[in-house]
Amino acid sequence: VSYGRALSQLGQCYANCGDYENAVSSFNKALDRFGGEASDRGRTLSYLLHALIEAGDKKGQFLLSEEYQVGDGVEQDDNLAFEWCLKSAEQGYVPAMARIGKYYFYGFGCEQDFSKAVEWLMKATHEGDDDAQYYLAICYKQGYGVAKSLIKSFALFNDSACQGNELANINMESFKGKLETLEKEAVALMEKSEVLEEDAKALSTLGIYYLELDDYLKSLEYLSASAEKGYEEAYNNLAWVYHLMGRHEDALPWAEKAIERFPDNPTVLDTLAEVYKGLGRLDDAMEQFELCLKMKMDQKVSEEEIEETKNKIEELKKLKK
C-alpha cells in the first residue's frame, strides 16, 4: 500500500508539471498496488480521471460529465455536465455524441434545439449507437428538427430494437397499424430517381419486415427497390427471398453481388450455397458450405450456428450420392 501511495504521489507530481502521460501511468500502477484499499483507490481514481481530462482524454471528459449530471463526488451542475459532454463529443467519443444529442433534445444544460439534437444523433447513429437511433427515430416520427418521415423512423426504431433497446422494441409495435402509411412513403421513395442511403435502407428494412411476416411478394418489392437504388446490404436479403420463392436464377446475380461486397460474412456464403443447391450446382454448393463452416469456426460463432452448417453439409453429401 505504501508503495502504491508513493506512486500516486509521483503521479500528482507529474500532473502538476503537465506531464500527463507519465501521470496516468503512475496512477494506473498505484491502482494495481492498492487492491481493496477503498480510500486510497478512490483518491487515486479521482486523480487519474482529472489527469485524463487535462490531457484531453475524451472518455475522461465524458465520465466527468456524468459526475456533474448526477452529482457523484461533485456538486450537481447541468451546465457543466453539458460542457464536458460536448468537449468529449467534439473529439468523436460516440457515447458522448449520443448523450449531447439527448441534452439538446431535452434542453438539459442548454437551450432546447432539435436541429442540433438531430445533428449529433445522426453522428452517433452512423456509429451504430442504439440510444441515438432511438431518439433520432422519435425526431423523424414527430418531425422534430427534421422533415417528418414515418418510414425512416420505422427503420431507426428497428435498428435500435435489434440491438436490444427495449423502448425501441415497444415503439416497433405501434407500426403494425400504420403499414398503409409506411407503404405510401415507400412508394414515394421508389418513384424517385435518386435517394439518400438512409432512404434506401428504410426500404430494405420494410422489405425485411415483410419477409418476417412471410409476405414474399411485398418483401421482394421493397428489397428490390432498395438494392436497385444501391443499398448493398439489401443484396443478400433479396437473393434469399428469391431463393425462398424458388426463383434461383433470379437469386444468383444478387447472391454473387452480395459475396463480392461482403466476402467475410458467413450468412452471405450460406445464401450463395443454398442458391447453388437450388440450381442443382451441388459441387459449387458444397464448396460454399465448407467455406461458410470454416469462416464460422474462425469467427468463433455459436456452436448452434456451426452445427447448422455441418448438418447442411451432411444433407448435401446424401443428396450427391
Secondary structure by P-SEA (a helix, b strand, c coil): caaaaaaaaaaaaaaaacaaaaaaaaaaaaaaaaccaaaaaaaaaaaaaaaaaaaccaaaaaaaaaaaaacccccccaaaaaaaaaaaaaaccaaaaaaaaaaaaacccccccaaaaaaaaaaaaaaccaaaaaaaaaaaaacccccccaaaaaaaaaaaaaaccaaaaaaaaaacccaaaaaaaaaaaaacccccaaaaaaaaaaaaaaaaacaaaaaaaaaaaaaaaccccaaaaaaaaaaaacccccaaaaaaaaaaaccccaaaaaaaaaaaaaacaaaaaaaaaaaaaaaaaaacccaaaaaaaaaaaaaaaaaac
